[in-house]
Amino acid sequence: MRSLFPDDSISPKGFVESKLELEQSRSPFMKGRVDIVAESESYHELLSVISEIGLKAASYKVVFIKGDGNIPFSDRKRMEREAGAYIEGTADLQNPEQTFAVMFANDRWIFGFYHKSKSVWLEHQNKPNQYSTALSTRLARAVANIAVPHPAGVKAIDPCCGIGTVLIEALSMGIDIVGSDINPLVTGKARENIAYFHLSGEVLLQDIKLVNGVFDVAIIDMPYNLCSVLPYEEKLEMLKSARRFAKKAVIVSIEEVDEAIKQAGFAIVDRCTANKGSFKRHVLVCK
């Protein structure tokens, strides 16, 4: 979320107020988006403002979104009904044409159009080709967002793409990305997985050391398997190659690779860990 909203502070309550209008299903960590149409320091003044707007919808419902404060459940339901009374149309709690939201955030009451996110990445779990050590689709989508928070004009590459898990998430969000891998057994599977979701993307059979061109960002899930560890020298060569063709890199690794990253000429500017049971992945943003 820090990558998607670099200039906005994220509330301890889990919401962010921003001038950016991001598609609400971009991130696995976004539950929805409220497009504000009315706001006031007083709840009753908010109702007055809503009444003057003249909102219409063939069918609608109003939901209360938790923000600041601790509003009792009964009050939240009452506020939904009271705000809905000023909307012209038929209330429909099951399948409304339009959903509106009431929320208390940053010391004032807001009302607006509510857009609930869809868990698109869950659909991508059911691909024709699977791999036991591949990233989860949820983590892959998060990594793609960290690498390319705003896709316009950004050229990306996944030079160790495997079966295409990151490629699928990136392509589904409109990111300009190409993939490659040294393993001929997986490049064909990556192409098949991409096509399965009616996406279009280039996947090359290619060693990371032979990548040509210049990219704005590289996404690298460091290769590994459950029976062996990649030698340090080989990891360093991979990272040096990435430094040559990419201005920025987001590196995912099950091991500490800080020293190799620094020796390759990158600087780590942000980091986090993704845990699944006792299994830990390091996600590092490097420039």
C-alpha positions as a Python dict, from the first residue, in 0.01 Angstrom:
ca = {
    (1, 'M'): (0, 0, 0),
    (2, 'R'): (298, 232, 58),
    (3, 'S'): (390, 188, -308),
    (4, 'L'): (38, 259, -433),
    (5, 'F'): (-6, 567, -213),
    (6, 'P'): (345, 712, -168),
    (7, 'D'): (223, 1063, -88),
    (8, 'D'): (-64, 968, 143),
    (9, 'S'): (-64, 851, 502),
    (10, 'I'): (-235, 524, 583),
    (11, 'S'): (-459, 544, 889),
    (12, 'P'): (-402, 302, 1178),
    (13, 'K'): (-764, 202, 1110),
    (14, 'G'): (-661, 76, 767),
    (15, 'F'): (-795, 341, 531),
    (16, 'V'): (-621, 602, 318),
    (17, 'E'): (-757, 928, 181),
    (18, 'S'): (-608, 1016, -155),
    (19, 'K'): (-663, 1216, -470),
    (20, 'L'): (-556, 908, -666),
    (21, 'E'): (-848, 713, -812),
    (22, 'L'): (-711, 361, -818),
    (23, 'E'): (-915, 67, -941),
    (24, 'Q'): (-1033, -93, -618),
    (25, 'S'): (-937, -448, -721),
    (26, 'R'): (-574, -357, -791),
    (27, 'S'): (-444, -470, -453),
    (28, 'P'): (-527, -776, -242),
    (29, 'F'): (-521, -538, 54),
    (30, 'M'): (-790, -300, -75),
    (31, 'K'): (-1147, -388, 23),
    (32, 'G'): (-1312, -104, -164),
    (33, 'R'): (-1315, 261, -267),
    (34, 'V'): (-1547, 546, -169),
    (35, 'D'): (-1585, 829, -421),
    (36, 'I'): (-1686, 1120, -197),
    (37, 'V'): (-1985, 1329, -304),
    (38, 'A'): (-2072, 1489, 32),
    (39, 'E'): (-1889, 1565, 356),
    (40, 'S'): (-1948, 1754, 678),
    (41, 'E'): (-1812, 1782, 1030),
    (42, 'S'): (-2161, 1696, 1160),
    (43, 'Y'): (-2354, 1381, 1075),
    (44, 'H'): (-2686, 1570, 1067),
    (45, 'E'): (-2534, 1833, 840),
    (46, 'L'): (-2417, 1551, 615),
    (47, 'L'): (-2777, 1429, 583),
    (48, 'S'): (-2880, 1782, 487),
    (49, 'V'): (-2614, 1795, 216),
    (50, 'I'): (-2720, 1453, 82),
    (51, 'S'): (-3082, 1569, 65),
    (52, 'E'): (-2982, 1863, -154),
    (53, 'I'): (-2779, 1662, -405),
    (54, 'G'): (-3076, 1478, -555),
    (55, 'L'): (-2920, 1134, -591),
    (56, 'K'): (-3106, 880, -805),
    (57, 'A'): (-3064, 509, -870),
    (58, 'A'): (-3300, 246, -1007),
    (59, 'S'): (-3199, 32, -709),
    (60, 'Y'): (-2951, 100, -431),
    (61, 'K'): (-2824, 20, -88),
    (62, 'V'): (-2621, 215, 167),
    (63, 'V'): (-2341, 55, 369),
    (64, 'F'): (-2152, 192, 667),
    (65, 'I'): (-1775, 163, 624),
    (66, 'K'): (-1571, 145, 942),
    (67, 'G'): (-1324, 429, 976),
    (68, 'D'): (-1234, 638, 1277),
    (69, 'G'): (-1429, 611, 1599),
    (70, 'N'): (-1620, 318, 1743),
    (71, 'I'): (-1977, 345, 1616),
    (72, 'P'): (-2214, 85, 1765),
    (73, 'F'): (-2372, -161, 1522),
    (74, 'S'): (-2725, -33, 1586),
    (75, 'D'): (-2617, 324, 1507),
    (76, 'R'): (-2442, 214, 1189),
    (77, 'K'): (-2759, 46, 1065),
    (78, 'R'): (-2967, 350, 1154),
    (79, 'M'): (-2733, 577, 961),
    (80, 'E'): (-2757, 353, 656),
    (81, 'R'): (-3136, 383, 663),
    (82, 'E'): (-3132, 758, 725),
    (83, 'A'): (-2891, 832, 441),
    (84, 'G'): (-3082, 599, 208),
    (85, 'A'): (-3404, 790, 272),
    (86, 'Y'): (-3266, 1079, 64),
    (87, 'I'): (-3195, 867, -245),
    (88, 'E'): (-3461, 842, -512),
    (89, 'G'): (-3506, 480, -612),
    (90, 'T'): (-3581, 135, -475),
    (91, 'A'): (-3378, -1, -186),
    (92, 'D'): (-3230, -341, -273),
    (93, 'L'): (-2995, -505, -25),
    (94, 'Q'): (-2921, -809, -241),
    (95, 'N'): (-2847, -687, -593),
    (96, 'P'): (-2844, -307, -607),
    (97, 'E'): (-2755, -113, -919),
    (98, 'Q'): (-2559, 133, -705),
    (99, 'T'): (-2404, 110, -360),
    (100, 'F'): (-2340, 415, -144),
    (101, 'A'): (-2130, 446, 169),
    (102, 'V'): (-2137, 644, 494),
    (103, 'M'): (-1810, 679, 683),
    (104, 'F'): (-1646, 880, 960),
    (105, 'A'): (-1286, 951, 865),
    (106, 'N'): (-1029, 1220, 941),
    (107, 'D'): (-1260, 1409, 1177),
    (108, 'R'): (-1557, 1443, 944),
    (109, 'W'): (-1847, 1249, 800),
    (110, 'I'): (-1839, 1149, 435),
    (111, 'F'): (-2087, 999, 190),
    (112, 'G'): (-2022, 869, -158),
    (113, 'F'): (-2037, 599, -422),
    (114, 'Y'): (-1896, 271, -295),
    (115, 'H'): (-1702, 32, -518),
    (116, 'K'): (-1629, -305, -359),
    (117, 'S'): (-1313, -482, -468),
    (118, 'K'): (-1315, -824, -634),
    (119, 'S'): (-1063, -1093, -548),
    (120, 'V'): (-943, -1129, -907),
    (121, 'W'): (-624, -1305, -799),
    (122, 'L'): (-826, -1595, -655),
    (123, 'E'): (-952, -1676, -1005),
    (124, 'H'): (-590, -1699, -1120),
    (125, 'Q'): (-520, -1984, -877),
    (126, 'N'): (-696, -2223, -1111),
    (127, 'K'): (-447, -2226, -1396),
    (128, 'P'): (-360, -2529, -1614),
    (129, 'N'): (0, -2551, -1493),
    (130, 'Q'): (101, -2535, -1128),
    (131, 'Y'): (436, -2535, -950),
    (132, 'S'): (483, -2616, -583),
    (133, 'T'): (731, -2336, -507),
    (134, 'A'): (562, -2064, -714),
    (135, 'L'): (444, -1749, -539),
    (136, 'S'): (81, -1742, -432),
    (137, 'T'): (-135, -1533, -663),
    (138, 'R'): (-203, -1295, -372),
    (139, 'L'): (167, -1233, -310),
    (140, 'A'): (238, -1217, -684),
    (141, 'R'): (-22, -942, -726),
    (142, 'A'): (119, -751, -430),
    (143, 'V'): (472, -777, -570),
    (144, 'A'): (356, -656, -912),
    (145, 'N'): (193, -355, -745),
    (146, 'I'): (508, -281, -545),
    (147, 'A'): (712, -293, -865),
    (148, 'V'): (470, -97, -1084),
    (149, 'P'): (221, 99, -873),
    (150, 'H'): (129, 323, -1165),
    (151, 'P'): (166, 142, -1501),
    (152, 'A'): (153, 436, -1745),
    (153, 'G'): (478, 451, -1939),
    (154, 'V'): (650, 183, -1729),
    (155, 'K'): (826, -110, -1896),
    (156, 'A'): (878, -415, -1675),
    (157, 'I'): (1040, -757, -1702),
    (158, 'D'): (1022, -1081, -1504),
    (159, 'P'): (1347, -1256, -1611),
    (160, 'C'): (1286, -1567, -1396),
    (161, 'C'): (916, -1596, -1471),
    (162, 'G'): (866, -1969, -1410),
    (163, 'I'): (507, -2067, -1489),
    (164, 'G'): (405, -1701, -1515),
    (165, 'T'): (237, -1633, -1179),
    (166, 'V'): (365, -1274, -1156),
    (167, 'L'): (314, -1219, -1529),
    (168, 'I'): (-54, -1310, -1505),
    (169, 'E'): (-117, -1069, -1218),
    (170, 'A'): (78, -789, -1386),
    (171, 'L'): (-86, -836, -1726),
    (172, 'S'): (-433, -849, -1569),
    (173, 'M'): (-365, -501, -1425),
    (174, 'G'): (-253, -355, -1757),
    (175, 'I'): (118, -355, -1677),
    (176, 'D'): (355, -361, -1977),
    (177, 'I'): (568, -662, -1885),
    (178, 'V'): (764, -934, -2063),
    (179, 'G'): (878, -1261, -1915),
    (180, 'S'): (1171, -1492, -1970),
    (181, 'D'): (1324, -1799, -1812),
    (182, 'I'): (1626, -2020, -1872),
    (183, 'N'): (1419, -2337, -1821),
    (184, 'P'): (1254, -2461, -2143),
    (185, 'L'): (1018, -2679, -1937),
    (186, 'V'): (841, -2377, -1786),
    (187, 'T'): (831, -2113, -2060),
    (188, 'G'): (573, -2307, -2259),
    (189, 'K'): (368, -2359, -1943),
    (190, 'A'): (385, -1986, -1870),
    (191, 'R'): (250, -1906, -2217),
    (192, 'E'): (-29, -2159, -2171),
    (193, 'N'): (-124, -2014, -1832),
    (194, 'I'): (-132, -1660, -1969),
    (195, 'A'): (-349, -1761, -2265),
    (196, 'Y'): (-585, -1951, -2034),
    (197, 'F'): (-694, -1621, -1880),
    (198, 'H'): (-727, -1456, -2224),
    (199, 'L'): (-424, -1237, -2160),
    (200, 'S'): (-147, -1155, -2403),
    (201, 'G'): (220, -1135, -2309),
    (202, 'E'): (564, -1226, -2440),
    (203, 'V'): (757, -1510, -2276),
    (204, 'L'): (1110, -1583, -2400),
    (205, 'L'): (1345, -1877, -2344),
    (206, 'Q'): (1641, -1677, -2220),
    (207, 'D'): (1912, -1665, -1954),
    (208, 'I'): (1889, -1356, -1732),
    (209, 'K'): (2253, -1284, -1823),
    (210, 'L'): (2151, -1243, -2189),
    (211, 'V'): (1861, -1003, -2141),
    (212, 'N'): (1887, -708, -2380),
    (213, 'G'): (1730, -365, -2360),
    (214, 'V'): (1659, -131, -2072),
    (215, 'F'): (1362, -173, -1837),
    (216, 'D'): (1217, 55, -1575),
    (217, 'V'): (1180, -231, -1330),
    (218, 'A'): (1261, -600, -1295),
    (219, 'I'): (1067, -841, -1075),
    (220, 'I'): (1289, -1129, -969),
    (221, 'D'): (1172, -1426, -766),
    (222, 'M'): (1512, -1580, -694),
    (223, 'P'): (1513, -1943, -815),
    (224, 'Y'): (1531, -2220, -559),
    (225, 'N'): (1400, -2567, -491),
    (226, 'L'): (1343, -2769, -178),
    (227, 'C'): (1657, -2981, -223),
    (228, 'S'): (1929, -2729, -307),
    (229, 'V'): (2045, -2374, -250),
    (230, 'L'): (2158, -2142, -530),
    (231, 'P'): (2532, -2072, -493),
    (232, 'Y'): (2617, -1718, -381),
    (233, 'E'): (2823, -1651, -695),
    (234, 'E'): (2529, -1743, -917),
    (235, 'K'): (2291, -1520, -720),
    (236, 'L'): (2539, -1234, -751),
    (237, 'E'): (2568, -1281, -1128),
    (238, 'M'): (2190, -1275, -1163),
    (239, 'L'): (2163, -955, -962),
    (240, 'K'): (2449, -792, -1154),
    (241, 'S'): (2266, -874, -1475),
    (242, 'A'): (1950, -715, -1339),
    (243, 'R'): (2146, -404, -1241),
    (244, 'R'): (2262, -380, -1604),
    (245, 'F'): (1917, -379, -1765),
    (246, 'A'): (1684, -244, -1492),
    (247, 'K'): (1668, 91, -1315),
    (248, 'K'): (1476, -64, -1026),
    (249, 'A'): (1423, -418, -902),
    (250, 'V'): (1182, -591, -669),
    (251, 'I'): (1352, -905, -545),
    (252, 'V'): (1178, -1194, -373),
    (253, 'S'): (1393, -1449, -192),
    (254, 'I'): (1361, -1713, 78),
    (255, 'E'): (1717, -1630, 190),
    (256, 'E'): (1892, -1315, 304),
    (257, 'V'): (2041, -1161, -10),
    (258, 'D'): (2127, -813, 119),
    (259, 'E'): (2501, -845, 64),
    (260, 'A'): (2466, -978, -291),
    (261, 'I'): (2222, -698, -372),
    (262, 'K'): (2472, -437, -251),
    (263, 'Q'): (2761, -601, -437),
    (264, 'A'): (2552, -595, -754),
    (265, 'G'): (2522, -217, -725),
    (266, 'F'): (2168, -187, -591),
    (267, 'A'): (2056, -3, -280),
    (268, 'I'): (1767, -146, -77),
    (269, 'V'): (1510, 132, -32),
    (270, 'D'): (1221, -65, 120),
    (271, 'R'): (1148, -416, 238),
    (272, 'C'): (893, -644, 395),
    (273, 'T'): (843, -1013, 464),
    (274, 'A'): (560, -1240, 359),
    (275, 'N'): (503, -1528, 599),
    (276, 'K'): (312, -1849, 544),
    (277, 'G'): (344, -2069, 850),
    (278, 'S'): (717, -2114, 910),
    (279, 'F'): (795, -2028, 546),
    (280, 'K'): (921, -1674, 497),
    (281, 'R'): (984, -1473, 181),
    (282, 'H'): (1178, -1149, 178),
    (283, 'V'): (1052, -879, -59),
    (284, 'L'): (1308, -607, -127),
    (285, 'V'): (1270, -289, -333),
    (286, 'C'): (1604, -191, -484),
    (287, 'K'): (1727, 103, -689),
}
